[in-house]
Amino acid sequence: MQVNGRKVDLNDFVQRFLGQAVIGMVQSLRGVEEVQTIRLEISRSSP
């Protein structure tokens, strides 16, 4: 994971937690079958 271009180290628990949370949300979407890979990029715009 990178935040503002800087790598953030995640321990094994946090990696699994975030990964499983994202997979669970994506699998619940209509039209999504077996998940092989997910690419996710999030950007916040200034208020």
DRENGUZA-346782 format. One record per residue: chain; x negated, y, z of N, C-alpha, C, O in turn. Coordinates in steps of 0.05 Angstrom, whole numbers, padded with zeros to 5 digits. Atoms other than C-alpha are relative to their C-alpha. Example, Ala and Ser with C-alpha at 12.3 -4.5 7.8 and 13.67 -1.06 7.14 Angstrom:
<atoms>
ATOM   chaine      npx      npy      npz     capx     capy     capz      cpx      cpy      cpz      opx      opy      opz
ATOM        A   -00018   -00024    00000   -00246   -00090    00156   -00018    00024    00000   -00039    00024    00013
ATOM        A    00016   -00024   -00001   -00273   -00021    00143    00015    00022    00014    00005    00044    00018
</atoms>
This chain:
<atoms>
ATOM   chaine      npx      npy      npz     capx     capy     capz      cpx      cpy      cpz      opx      opy      opz
ATOM        A   -00017   -00023    00000    00000    00000    00000   -00018    00025    00000   -00039    00025    00013
ATOM        A    00014   -00025    00000   -00023    00070   -00015    00020    00022    00007    00043    00022   -00001
ATOM        A   -00016   -00023   -00007    00003    00134    00015   -00016    00025   -00007   -00039    00029    00002
ATOM        A    00014   -00024    00009   -00016    00200   -00018   -00027   -00007   -00012   -00046    00008   -00009
ATOM        A    00025    00008    00013   -00069    00162   -00058   -00020   -00014    00017   -00041   -00022    00007
ATOM        A    00019    00013   -00018   -00102    00132    00003    00010   -00027    00008    00034   -00030    00016
ATOM        A   -00008    00027   -00008   -00101    00058    00018    00006   -00001    00030   -00009    00010    00046
ATOM        A   -00007    00004   -00028   -00066    00039    00083   -00003   -00030    00005    00011   -00046   -00008
ATOM        A    00004    00028   -00006   -00090   -00027    00113    00025   -00010    00016    00034    00003    00035
ATOM        A   -00023    00013   -00014   -00033   -00073    00135   -00009   -00027    00010   -00022   -00042   -00004
ATOM        A    00007    00026   -00010   -00041   -00133    00180    00019   -00020   -00013    00039   -00013   -00026
ATOM        A   -00016    00021    00013   -00011   -00200    00159    00030    00001    00007    00047   -00002   -00011
ATOM        A   -00028   -00001   -00008    00053   -00191    00199    00015    00022   -00015    00037    00017   -00026
ATOM        A   -00013   -00023    00014    00069   -00123    00168    00002   -00006   -00030    00022    00000   -00042
ATOM        A   -00001    00007    00028    00052   -00149    00098    00024   -00019   -00005    00039   -00015   -00024
ATOM        A   -00022    00019    00003    00100   -00208    00106    00027    00014    00005    00046    00009   -00010
ATOM        A   -00025   -00013   -00007    00154   -00165    00139    00009    00018   -00023    00032    00016   -00032
ATOM        A   -00008   -00018    00022    00154   -00112    00084    00006   -00016   -00026    00026   -00010   -00039
ATOM        A   -00004    00016    00024    00148   -00164    00028    00027   -00014    00001    00042   -00014   -00018
ATOM        A   -00025    00015   -00003    00206   -00206    00054    00024    00019    00000    00045    00012   -00011
ATOM        A   -00022   -00020    00000    00249   -00144    00066    00007    00009   -00028    00030    00010   -00036
ATOM        A   -00005   -00009    00027    00240   -00119   -00005    00011   -00023   -00017    00030   -00018   -00032
ATOM        A   -00010    00023    00015    00251   -00189   -00035    00029   -00004    00007    00045   -00009   -00011
ATOM        A   -00028    00005   -00008    00315   -00197    00005    00019    00021   -00012    00040    00014   -00021
ATOM        A   -00017   -00021    00011    00342   -00130   -00018    00003   -00003   -00031    00025    00000   -00041
ATOM        A   -00001    00003    00029    00324   -00143   -00091    00017   -00024   -00008    00033   -00023   -00027
ATOM        A   -00016    00024    00007    00354   -00213   -00091    00030    00004    00004    00046   -00010   -00009
ATOM        A   -00028   -00005   -00005    00420   -00185   -00066    00013    00016   -00023    00037    00019   -00023
ATOM        A   -00010   -00016    00022    00427   -00142   -00129    00013   -00018   -00021    00002   -00040   -00028
ATOM        A   -00014    00014    00021    00476   -00165   -00182   -00018   -00003   -00024   -00031    00017   -00033
ATOM        A    00016    00004    00024    00441   -00196   -00242   -00029   -00008    00005   -00043   -00015   -00014
ATOM        A    00027    00009   -00006    00376   -00213   -00206    00001   -00029    00007    00015   -00038    00025
ATOM        A    00002    00029   -00006    00358   -00286   -00207   -00025   -00005    00017   -00030    00011    00036
ATOM        A    00023    00006   -00016    00295   -00317   -00180   -00021    00022   -00003   -00029    00029   -00025
ATOM        A    00020   -00021    00001    00244   -00264   -00161   -00027   -00012   -00002   -00035   -00028    00014
ATOM        A    00028    00009    00003    00174   -00276   -00187   -00018    00023    00007   -00038    00019    00022
ATOM        A    00016   -00023   -00007    00145   -00206   -00183    00018    00024    00003    00039    00026   -00010
ATOM        A   -00014   -00026   -00003    00168   -00137   -00161   -00022    00021   -00001   -00042    00019    00013
ATOM        A    00018   -00024   -00001    00134   -00071   -00176    00017    00023    00009    00038    00029   -00002
ATOM        A   -00015   -00021   -00013    00158   -00014   -00132   -00017    00024    00003   -00039    00022    00015
ATOM        A    00014   -00025   -00004    00136    00058   -00134    00021    00020    00011    00042    00024   -00002
ATOM        A   -00018   -00020   -00012    00169    00111   -00090   -00014    00027    00002   -00036    00029    00012
ATOM        A    00010   -00027   -00002    00158    00185   -00096    00020    00018    00013    00044    00017    00006
ATOM        A   -00017   -00020   -00012    00187    00240   -00053   -00004    00026   -00013   -00027    00036   -00016
ATOM        A    00003   -00027    00010    00202    00306   -00084    00002    00020    00023    00013    00014    00044
ATOM        A   -00001   -00020   -00021    00193    00369   -00044    00028    00011    00003    00042    00013   -00017
ATOM        A   -00027   -00010   -00004    00256    00397   -00012    00005    00027   -00013    00026    00039   -00011
</atoms>
